[in-house]
Amino acid sequence: MARYTGAVCKLCRREGKKLFLKGERCYTNKCGIDERNDERKKGTPGQHGMNRKKVSEYGTQLRAKQMTRRFYGVLEGQFYHYFEMAEKRPGKAGENLLILLETRLDNVVYRLGYANSRAQARQLVVHNHFTVNGKKVNIPSYLLKVDDVVAVCDKSKATDSFKVILEANSGRTSPMWLEVNKEAASAKIARLPMREDIDLDVEEQLIVELYSK
């Protein structure tokens, strides 16, 4: 499974926004771009990070694509594949793209608070810690549908590491499109997410414009 292995804080600095790639650290003043962190590095990474020229129309579109891709932890080829799928669905391609990314199994695991980050969620899924409709699924990119039920495996639920994760994320609010059963450590996909359910500050139409050239 291909994945990004570089410094993730550098990605947030490049986009100028928190992408919540490091789990709990991102919510504290230890975050590399948090204004409360006096030691934070300002500007974008690289030798000329503080002297970036005015961004072109293409550059603006590219940044929207890169930020969305990095937010969900998806590599370039797979991201474009999702865009092709989104174009074939009825409705707006940009919104369809975000809905597809939101319904990935690893993202849902993260949204439910069963992992501290999407990267950790992917790792836990690969290691067979979750079931979908009662069957183990170890594919992070598995796309969930309405009425699917995601649950932590019974054996995994009893481990100390999972108890720590669940306790650390107990205050996290789950999306409205998920019906959560905290006692069973499971959730049902009640409906597909809508644009207003997705907390990503990006103009998805810019991605459509970029790929339409």
C-alpha positions, 0 to 999 in steps of 0.5 A: 500500500503506497503512502506518504512517509515524509514530515506531515507538519511540512504539508500543513505549512505548505497549505497554510492550514491545519490538516490534522495529520498528527492526531492529538498533537494537532489540537494542542499548542505543540502544533507546528502552525498553531498561533500559540506555538512561539517556536512555529516555523512561519511561511511555506517550506523551502528556501524561498518559502517567505518570498512566494510570488502572487499565486496564479489561477492554476496555482490556486486550483492546484493548492485546492487539489493538493490540500484536499488530497493531503487532508484525506491522505490519498495519493495522486493516482487514486485521487484522480480515480475518485474524480473520474468516479465523481464525474460519472455520478449525478450532481456536482462533481466537486461535491461528489468527490468529497462525498466519496472521500468521506465514505472511505473506511479509514476516514469513517474510522477516524471520524468516529474517534476510533483512531487519532489520525487518518494515518493511524486509521489506515494502519488499524484497518489494514491490521484487521481491527474493524468489521463492515456488516459483521465481516472483517475488512482490511482495505482503507479505501473501501467505500461505505454505503448507506446502512453499512455498519462499521464496528471495532472487532471484539478482540480489538475492543478489549485491548488497552491500546484501543481503550486509550484511543477511545478515551482520548477521543470520547469528546469528539463529535461524530458527523450527523450522517453516522448513527453511533452506538458507543456501547457497542463501538459501532456506527451505521451509515444513516445517509450519505454526507452532504457538503455542509457536513464536511469540515474541509475549507476548500472550494471543490469547484477549483479541483473540477476546473483544474482537471477539466483543462 
